[in-house]
Amino acid sequence: MGMREYILKRVILIIPMLMGISFIVFMLMYLMPGDAVDLMLALQPDTDPAYVAHIKSIYGLDQPWYIQYFYWLKQFATLNLGSSFLSGRDVSEEIGARVVNTLSYQLLAVVFSIAVAIPAGIVSAVKQYSKTDNLVMTAALLGVSFPIFFLGLMNIFLFALILGWLPSGGAHSTVFLGRDIPHDFSYYLDYLKHLALPTLTLGLASTAYNARLVRSSMLNVLREDYIMTARAKGLKERVVVYKHALRNAMLPVITVTGMQIALTLGGAPITETVFSWPGLGKYFVYAIQHRDYFVIVGITVVLGTLILVANVLIDISYKWLDPRVEF
């Protein structure tokens, strides 16, 4: 199977996979006690039952689960994710207003992790059992031992409370709230300052794991016969390491990177809650608390799409790194 046929097959498979994901999430939400209307009227116990039934009929909540899901699926076929029970806005608009915030720190964290973990892992492997190796591995072990929320709280304590270098949460300072986006540098600089801590926290967690993986993979590759042959030919150590060894050592790293993308996107609710970051993760938690079904399913579908597309790109990168890979 050629590359084009493989990519086309993977893209086509995304559709039934998203349908399966949406069905599972929809059923889980349907089986949970209460719905959005029940929660909205919880503070008004004397509400006329007829009025409650009328509101539920408007949103279709009085229908059986298969009717509700079929209605959502019919809308999804036209790329319509439905409307939020709480805000009344299209779910697509609600997600669009937040997806950039989530992707911004997620992508920067991946870049940060790759930029730090690969050099650290290479140095640690080349200088195995040295003080540098021990230092890198100790730091990596500490990094993988701490849960993400603990790293986040420690970063807030150090950089926001003790040093005062960075803001502790949110996406903008209060001076910019309620204003139209200004076309000046201060607005974007303020956003980057607020973006730093979520990126650093997520990046450190990924870096710790990736550095250990790069070191292990490099050690295995450096023992291969072709590496010994390259050294026997008199090639410089830098050429042996970066031109011959690193390319093959990166295949396991890319595999794990695909898994980490899924884990970090799945962990967005925790990260964004710790930093009060207005992204999809925080909105997802809010939607679950208020039983906003269409928002929950919509966010799940969007995150699922991002993860599936990322895995397709990772498969393509396999072929680029190792032309021998067949699909």
Beta strands, then each sheet from edge to edge (+ up, - down):
end
